[in-house]
Amino acid sequence: MNGATLLGVTLVYFLLAYRIYGRKLKAIFGIESQRECPSKRLRDDIDYLPTPMMVLFGHHFASIAGAGPIVGPVVAAYLGWGPACLWILLGCVFIGSMHDFAAMFLSVRNDGRSIAYAIERELGYLGRQLFLAFCFAMLILVVAIFALLVAQCFVTTPAVATASVLFIAMAPIFGVAVGRKILSLAEASLIFVPILFAFVWLGTLMPLDLEATLGTAQRATSAWIVMLLYYAAIASVIPVWVLLQPRDYLNSYLLYAMMILGVAGIFLYRPDMAMPAFAVSGKAVPKLFPLLFVTVACGACSGFHALVASGTSAKQLASERHVLPVAYGGMLVEGVLAIIALVSVGYLDMPAFEQLLSGADKVPPQVAFARGLGTFSTKLGISYDVGVNFVSLAISAFMLTTLDTATRLTRFVWQELLMPRAVVATAPTSNEPAALGGLRGFLSSRWTATLIVVILAGYLGMSGGGLRIWPVFGASNQLLAALTLLAVTLWLIRSKRPVLFAMLPMFFMTIISIWALVCLIMDNWQKSWSLVAVSIILLVLALLLLVLSAKAVHKAHTARVVRSAAGE
């Protein structure tokens, strides 16, 4: 198989999926273009803000992409490129993209609230609290890990640190220019996007090397973690149009440029897939079922996407017709990135691949990806070193985007966790936490909530505990997707709509995720008690939610039988 052929087939397949299956989803869920969205009805210019579709797509895509669709497929390639490719193509269209679409739609129809509100409507207050506890634990881990990964990247590649700091400083200027109508979006893009790429070049000229200043890499990493979490805290509490939206929008151009570089490089280089389609390697992920699916993770389906779609993006959606391109289309583009990542290492034979990731070189998966795209870019007249540096900078930029978005999402989850049933049942406002009063009001204010998030994440990041439990993230991420699909399935049943298209993926993801957690518990028994403990906690929370769901379905079925018997 040629990598260019594989990528070409993927592009056509995803385009057809968007046109055919995407249109079917719009009909099933009942998209109404003229319906007023929460961003307009509840506008507060902090979290709720109607946003142009292209700006929101950039923010949403940059937030969900992260390093997941790169790292997952690269690691899964240990089993050969065939299983990972099949799961990306099938999972992305029929599970991942549908999951993102449904999560955003339910949030929009519930005043922009997170998917936890839909859980409460279907499973009650206890179900909501269990779900929120699950989300909070997972998101703290996400914030800790990405703060640590970005900090390590800044230390090893100081040019990335310079470019990222300049991006952050420029973003508010862009936000004010567009938000205050000083410049149109097109005019501002024409000015600021070239400056963005100039910052990448300036980073190589003026690398911000804290290791040279502080003496050791460990001190430099700790210093960067503190500064990154401070930045993430500020980004979490200020209005989205000031920093989060403009930075994510501008960073999306780096991601687009990286993907264009990858697509063009693959089509011109035409790499043959030297790696076997199916392989059994001593260093492989232990079992094809179930760990392949949680290893590929974001490349095919990600529960984190539901939190982005329903936590931030739904609050900024200007029209319901944007749900399809932003949510469903955004996941399809991420699937393309996953295939590019697979090709970036698939052109190597298995010994060379193992030497790269596990041998003397032992580079991280994202570096292997950057080297692959750097090789392909030589066919475009770009030197290998320039290609590798640019791709590395792009990866670091959207890892930072995931960090600030995850911090804001964790703040939302913490606030919802402290809200009683009566408050959640009302329409949200920006002053809602303060209205609670007392200790609960203090703890759920956006300032206190953000402080709690960054302290917990900072502790994990500084101690390195986040990396020790990283393998659990893949399983918990997929289990979160299964729980989101569970809420979608219950809503479809209650609203008397077609349900099998969501129910079957829900069952599949639930079985795979629970199976993976059980495998992790067995594999890590007496090796890492932190992994075992976290896996058991997640497993128990998921099983309790499944029990509540079974009761809800039984209750709904009994009520339907009674109504039928009464002739209603």
Buried (B, 14 or more C-beta within 10 A) or exposed (E): BBBBBBBBBBBEBBEEBBEEBBEEBBEBBEBEEEEEBBBEEBBBEBBBBBBBBBBBBBBBBBBBBBBBBBBBBBBBBBBBBBBBBEBBBEBBBBBBBBBBBBBBBBBBBBBBBBBBBBBBBBBBBEBBBBBBBBBBBBBBBBBBBBBBBBBBBBBBBBBBBBBBBBBBEBBBBBBBBBBEEEBEBEEBBEEBBEBBBEBBEBBBEEBBBBBEEBEEEEBBBBBBBBBBBEBBBBBBBBBBBBBBBBBBBBBBBBBBBBBEBBBBBBBBBBBEBBBBBEBEBEEBBEEBEBBBBBBBBBBBBBBBBBBBBBBBBBBBBBBBBBBBBBBBBBBBBBBBBBBBBBBBBBBBEBEBBBBBBBEEEEBBBBBBBBBBBBBBBBBEEBEBEEBBBBBBBBBBBBBBBBBBBBBBBBBBBBBBBBBEEEBBEEEBEBEBBEEBEEEBBBBBBBEBBBBBBBEBBBEBBBEEBBBBBBBBBBBBBBBBBBBBBBBBBBBBBEEEEEBEBBBBBBBBBBEBBBBBBBBBBEBBEEEBEEBBBBBBBBBEBBEBBBEBBEEBBEEBEEEEEEEEEEEE
